[in-house]
Amino acid sequence: MSKLNTQGEAEKQAVVMSSSLFRFFIRKNYSELEIENEEIDAIGIVFSEYLKNKLTNEQLERIVPKSEMYVIMNADNLLSENGFHPALVLHFMEFVKVSSDALGC
């Protein structure tokens, strides 16, 4: 097995949000969707790559919550979307549009 040489390489391979946090994001903002956890996890990996290619690490740190508890505590904040940073929600909407266009949907 090869080991990662730097912290930067490990960060590039890591997802932006844990699978449980991304599942919470989808279920909280898109409750009408009937989707399995495995499908959400697969979307989460692709969305993480999309965000890492689009944003800097500093920008990611500002918009991606650290935990579900942080989201729950900020759910009633008028400056958030169900506890999530509005920029994260907007990037996800753009990701869906770009992905749909690429698939011809």
ZADO-1210 file (C-alpha; in nm, 4 decimals, padded with zeros to 6 digits):
<atoms>
<atom x="00.0000" y="00.0000" z="00.0000" code="MET" pos="1"/>
<atom x="00.1218" y="00.3479" z="-00.0754" code="SER" pos="2"/>
<atom x="00.1070" y="00.6119" z="00.1930" code="LYS" pos="3"/>
<atom x="00.0130" y="00.9723" z="00.1386" code="LEU" pos="4"/>
<atom x="00.3165" y="01.1975" z="00.1346" code="ASN" pos="5"/>
<atom x="00.1603" y="01.5203" z="00.2547" code="THR" pos="6"/>
<atom x="-00.1342" y="01.6600" z="00.4425" code="GLN" pos="7"/>
<atom x="-00.2378" y="01.8334" z="00.1184" code="GLY" pos="8"/>
<atom x="-00.2741" y="01.5014" z="-00.0629" code="GLU" pos="9"/>
<atom x="-00.4905" y="01.3661" z="00.2163" code="ALA" pos="10"/>
<atom x="-00.7102" y="01.6760" z="00.2037" code="GLU" pos="11"/>
<atom x="-00.7557" y="01.6410" z="-00.1723" code="LYS" pos="12"/>
<atom x="-00.8825" y="01.2858" z="-00.1291" code="GLN" pos="13"/>
<atom x="-01.1100" y="01.3658" z="00.1652" code="ALA" pos="14"/>
<atom x="-01.4737" y="01.4571" z="00.1209" code="VAL" pos="15"/>
<atom x="-01.5870" y="01.8051" z="00.2186" code="VAL" pos="16"/>
<atom x="-01.8640" y="01.6792" z="00.4497" code="MET" pos="17"/>
<atom x="-01.8993" y="01.3528" z="00.6343" code="SER" pos="18"/>
<atom x="-02.1562" y="01.1173" z="00.4851" code="SER" pos="19"/>
<atom x="-02.3879" y="01.1655" z="00.7836" code="SER" pos="20"/>
<atom x="-02.3692" y="01.5454" z="00.7511" code="LEU" pos="21"/>
<atom x="-02.4329" y="01.5331" z="00.3759" code="PHE" pos="22"/>
<atom x="-02.7275" y="01.2965" z="00.4316" code="ARG" pos="23"/>
<atom x="-02.8619" y="01.5464" z="00.6854" code="PHE" pos="24"/>
<atom x="-02.8111" y="01.8281" z="00.4305" code="PHE" pos="25"/>
<atom x="-03.0095" y="01.6431" z="00.1628" code="ILE" pos="26"/>
<atom x="-03.2876" y="01.5281" z="00.3935" code="ARG" pos="27"/>
<atom x="-03.3233" y="01.8738" z="00.5539" code="LYS" pos="28"/>
<atom x="-03.3256" y="02.0763" z="00.2313" code="ASN" pos="29"/>
<atom x="-03.4857" y="01.8254" z="-00.0066" code="TYR" pos="30"/>
<atom x="-03.7268" y="01.6330" z="00.2144" code="SER" pos="31"/>
<atom x="-03.9521" y="01.5504" z="-00.0823" code="GLU" pos="32"/>
<atom x="-03.6832" y="01.3304" z="-00.2411" code="LEU" pos="33"/>
<atom x="-03.7113" y="00.9570" z="-00.1995" code="GLU" pos="34"/>
<atom x="-03.3484" y="00.8508" z="-00.2113" code="ILE" pos="35"/>
<atom x="-03.1379" y="00.5798" z="-00.0477" code="GLU" pos="36"/>
<atom x="-02.8400" y="00.6597" z="00.1753" code="ASN" pos="37"/>
<atom x="-02.6013" y="00.4920" z="-00.0700" code="GLU" pos="38"/>
<atom x="-02.7211" y="00.7226" z="-00.3476" code="GLU" pos="39"/>
<atom x="-02.6781" y="01.0271" z="-00.1230" code="ILE" pos="40"/>
<atom x="-02.3259" y="00.9119" z="-00.0355" code="ASP" pos="41"/>
<atom x="-02.2344" y="00.8783" z="-00.4043" code="ALA" pos="42"/>
<atom x="-02.3709" y="01.2266" z="-00.4777" code="ILE" pos="43"/>
<atom x="-02.1810" y="01.3588" z="-00.1745" code="GLY" pos="44"/>
<atom x="-01.8492" y="01.2349" z="-00.3133" code="ILE" pos="45"/>
<atom x="-01.9083" y="01.3995" z="-00.6518" code="VAL" pos="46"/>
<atom x="-02.0331" y="01.7201" z="-00.4856" code="PHE" pos="47"/>
<atom x="-01.7198" y="01.7284" z="-00.2680" code="SER" pos="48"/>
<atom x="-01.5020" y="01.7110" z="-00.5787" code="GLU" pos="49"/>
<atom x="-01.7091" y="01.9868" z="-00.7389" code="TYR" pos="50"/>
<atom x="-01.6642" y="02.2132" z="-00.4353" code="LEU" pos="51"/>
<atom x="-01.2915" y="02.1417" z="-00.4028" code="LYS" pos="52"/>
<atom x="-01.2414" y="02.2362" z="-00.7680" code="ASN" pos="53"/>
<atom x="-01.4492" y="02.5519" z="-00.7345" code="LYS" pos="54"/>
<atom x="-01.3533" y="02.6909" z="-00.3905" code="LEU" pos="55"/>
<atom x="-01.0402" y="02.7480" z="-00.1843" code="THR" pos="56"/>
<atom x="-00.9874" y="02.5696" z="00.1471" code="ASN" pos="57"/>
<atom x="-01.0631" y="02.8950" z="00.3302" code="GLU" pos="58"/>
<atom x="-01.3929" y="02.9343" z="00.1467" code="GLN" pos="59"/>
<atom x="-01.4841" y="02.5740" z="00.2226" code="LEU" pos="60"/>
<atom x="-01.4109" y="02.6258" z="00.5916" code="GLU" pos="61"/>
<atom x="-01.6476" y="02.9238" z="00.5983" code="ARG" pos="62"/>
<atom x="-01.9469" y="02.7561" z="00.4319" code="ILE" pos="63"/>
<atom x="-01.9279" y="02.3889" z="00.5321" code="VAL" pos="64"/>
<atom x="-02.0593" y="02.3177" z="00.8836" code="PRO" pos="65"/>
<atom x="-01.8465" y="02.1026" z="01.1120" code="LYS" pos="66"/>
<atom x="-02.1295" y="01.8895" z="01.2486" code="SER" pos="67"/>
<atom x="-02.4996" y="01.8164" z="01.2488" code="GLU" pos="68"/>
<atom x="-02.5243" y="01.9794" z="01.5920" code="MET" pos="69"/>
<atom x="-02.3963" y="02.3093" z="01.4489" code="TYR" pos="70"/>
<atom x="-02.6678" y="02.2929" z="01.1824" code="VAL" pos="71"/>
<atom x="-02.9397" y="02.2134" z="01.4347" code="ILE" pos="72"/>
<atom x="-02.8294" y="02.4989" z="01.6608" code="MET" pos="73"/>
<atom x="-02.8430" y="02.7415" z="01.3653" code="ASN" pos="74"/>
<atom x="-03.1657" y="02.6144" z="01.2092" code="ALA" pos="75"/>
<atom x="-03.3628" y="02.9211" z="01.3196" code="ASP" pos="76"/>
<atom x="-03.0925" y="03.1692" z="01.2188" code="ASN" pos="77"/>
<atom x="-03.2381" y="03.4065" z="00.9614" code="LEU" pos="78"/>
<atom x="-02.9056" y="03.4122" z="00.7762" code="LEU" pos="79"/>
<atom x="-02.9047" y="03.0383" z="00.7147" code="SER" pos="80"/>
<atom x="-03.0945" y="02.7880" z="00.5023" code="GLU" pos="81"/>
<atom x="-03.2231" y="02.5278" z="00.7480" code="ASN" pos="82"/>
<atom x="-02.9019" y="02.5775" z="00.9465" code="GLY" pos="83"/>
<atom x="-02.6688" y="02.5597" z="00.6452" code="PHE" pos="84"/>
<atom x="-02.4743" y="02.8496" z="00.4973" code="HIS" pos="85"/>
<atom x="-02.6698" y="02.9932" z="00.2006" code="PRO" pos="86"/>
<atom x="-02.3595" y="02.9706" z="-00.0204" code="ALA" pos="87"/>
<atom x="-02.3440" y="02.5942" z="00.0347" code="LEU" pos="88"/>
<atom x="-02.7069" y="02.5565" z="-00.0703" code="VAL" pos="89"/>
<atom x="-02.6501" y="02.7763" z="-00.3767" code="LEU" pos="90"/>
<atom x="-02.3415" y="02.5770" z="-00.4766" code="HIS" pos="91"/>
<atom x="-02.5426" y="02.2567" z="-00.4459" code="PHE" pos="92"/>
<atom x="-02.8187" y="02.4001" z="-00.6657" code="MET" pos="93"/>
<atom x="-02.5552" y="02.4983" z="-00.9246" code="GLU" pos="94"/>
<atom x="-02.3989" y="02.1509" z="-00.8977" code="PHE" pos="95"/>
<atom x="-02.7383" y="01.9907" z="-00.9670" code="VAL" pos="96"/>
<atom x="-02.7948" y="02.2178" z="-01.2679" code="LYS" pos="97"/>
<atom x="-02.4477" y="02.1515" z="-01.4138" code="VAL" pos="98"/>
<atom x="-02.4847" y="01.7773" z="-01.3540" code="SER" pos="99"/>
<atom x="-02.8316" y="01.7705" z="-01.5090" code="SER" pos="100"/>
<atom x="-02.7101" y="01.9630" z="-01.8135" code="ASP" pos="101"/>
<atom x="-02.4151" y="01.7268" z="-01.8534" code="ALA" pos="102"/>
<atom x="-02.6487" y="01.4275" z="-01.8432" code="LEU" pos="103"/>
<atom x="-02.8956" y="01.5910" z="-02.0796" code="GLY" pos="104"/>
<atom x="-03.1787" y="01.5929" z="-01.8265" code="CYS" pos="105"/>
</atoms>
